[in-house]
């Protein structure tokens, strides 16, 4: 399964990378970026104006997903500890119930 995932990743990643390279080579002309309070703008290649925010969004999405995954794993670990504790308590109650049933059976047998 891991090999299939790796193969699918590269099957998708190689064309996307090629597309990004072609996009960058096709859009090298300058784009003027200006912000209102500042008089002068900055001229950047168009591919940077498009790809840098896209990359920033990708990184932000990956970080958000990782944080959610870590929170879910922490909750799962907490619930696993709780289930283990409850199972231990249940076994103790079953043992106590069995011993009290046995002592009650012994007491009724002596009568």
N, C-alpha and C positions, 0 to 999 in steps of 0.2 A: 504494500500500500504506500509505503514511504517513497519507493522508487517511482510509482505512478504520479504521486503528488509533485515530486521533483521534476519529472518529465513534463507534466502539465505546466508547471511554473515556467520552465525554460521555453516551452512551446508558445506561451503567451508573452514572456518577457522579451524575447529576442525581436519579434516584430514591433513591439511597443518602443523598445530602445531605438530600433532603426527609424521608426516614425519620428521620434523626438530628435534624432540627429538630422534627418531630412528637414524637419521644421526649423531647427536652429540654423541650418545652412541656408534655407530659403528666406529667412527673416532677419538678416543681419543689419538692415537699415535702421537708422536711429529713430527713437520715439522720444519726444520731449515730455518729461514729467514735471509738473509744476504744482506747488502747494501755495495756496492763497496768500498767507502773510509774507512769504518770501518772494522777492522780485524775480530772481533768476530761477530757471528750472534746471533740470538735469537731463542730459540726453543719454539714453541707454539703448542698447540694441533691443529690438522688439522681442526677440526670443527670451531675453532675460525678464522683460516686463510680464511675459506670460508664464514662463516656466518657474520662476522663483516663487510667486504666490501659490502655484499649483503644488510645488514641492513642500512649501510651508504647510499647506492644507493637508497634504499626505502625512507629514510628520506629526502634525497635531492630531489627526485622526488615529494614527497608530498609537500615540501616547494615551489618548482617551480610551481606546480599546484595551490597551495594556492595563490601565488603571482599573477599568471595569472587570477585567479578567482576574486581577489580583484581589479585588474586593469579593468577587464570587468565590474564589478559592479560599479566602479567609473565612467566609461564611460557611462554606462546605466543611472546612476543617472544624469550625466551632460546632456545627450540627453533628458531625461525626463523633466528637468528644461527648456531646450531650447524649447521643444514642447509646454510646458505650456505657456511660454512667447509668442511664436508665435501665439498660439490660443487666448491669451488675446489681442494681437495686431490685429488679424483678427476680433475678436468681436468688437473692437473699430472702425475699418474701416467699418465694416458692419453697425454699429450704425450711424456713420458719413454719410455714403452713404444713408442710409434710411432717415435721417433727411434732407439731401440736396435734395433728391428726393421729400420728402414731401413739402419742401419749394418751390421747382420749380413747383410742381403741384398747390400749393396755388397761386403762382405768375401768372401762366397761367390761372387759374380759375378767377382771378380778372380782367384779360384783356378782 
